[in-house]
Amino acid sequence: MAGEAQRRSNWPLALTLLVALSGLVVLWFYDWRNGVLIFAGAVGLAGLLRAGLSDRAAGLLHVRGRAFDTTFLFLTAAAIAVLGLIVPN
């Protein structure tokens, strides 16, 4: 029973990692800029999930307090997106 509850609480991290992995695949095989933007979207998705879910439901996305986690994730997503957009080809 505890194992099932623990697996359920890890779905936000698994979803985030799946999107991040797809961004890395796009980055490696297709277009680096689109891959970086997808990766930034994955970090932003992690921020949205952390902001919207309770501490227990957020699972491994819960590191510090909700305000710190969401702020850090959103700032990191914005920094990755900005760098992906301003770096020249």
N, C-alpha and C positions, 0 to 999 in steps of 0.2 A: 504494500500500500504506500509506504513512504517513497519507494522508488518511482512509482507512477506519479505521485505529486511532484517529485523533483524533476521528472522528465517534462511534465506539463509546464513547470516554471521556467524551463530553458528554451521554450519556443521563441521568445523575442530575440535571444542571442543567435539561435540557429537561423532565423529569418534574416537577420542582419548580416550574418556571415555568408549566407547564400547570395544575397544581393552584392555584397562586397566581392565575392568570388566571381560572379558574373562580370562585374566591372573589371576585375583583373584579367579575365579571359578576353574581354573586348579590348582592353589596353594592350595585351600581348599580341593578339592575332589580327586585329582590325585597325582601329584608330585610337591612338594613345589619348587624345583629348577627350573623346567620348567615354573612354574607359575611366579616366580620372574623374569625370563628372558623375558617372554612375557610382564610382567608389565614394565620392563626396555625398551623393544621395543616400548611400547605405549608412554613412555616419550620421547624416541628418535623420534618417529613419530610426536609428538607434536613439537619437535624442527625442524624437516624437514618442517612441514607445516608452522611454524612461519617464517622460513627462506625463503620459497618460495612464500608465499602469501603476498599481500600488507597489510598495517595496517588495512584498512577497511575490507578486505576479511578475515583476520585472526580472526575477531570477538573477543571473550573472551580470545583467546590465546595472544592477544596484551595487555601486562601489562606495560612494560617500552619501551625502544627503542628496535629495532630489534636485534642489536648486543648483548645487555644484555640478552634479552629473549632467543635467540638461544644458547648463551654460557651457560647460567644457565641450560637450559633444557638438552643440550648435556652432560654437566658435571654431572648432576643429573642422567641421564640415564647410563652413564659410571660407576658412583659410585654404583648404584643399581646392575648393571650387575656384577661388580667385587666382590661386597659383596656376591651376589648369587652364584658366582663360587668358592670363597675361603672358605666359611663357610663349615666345615665338616658335614657329615651326622651324 
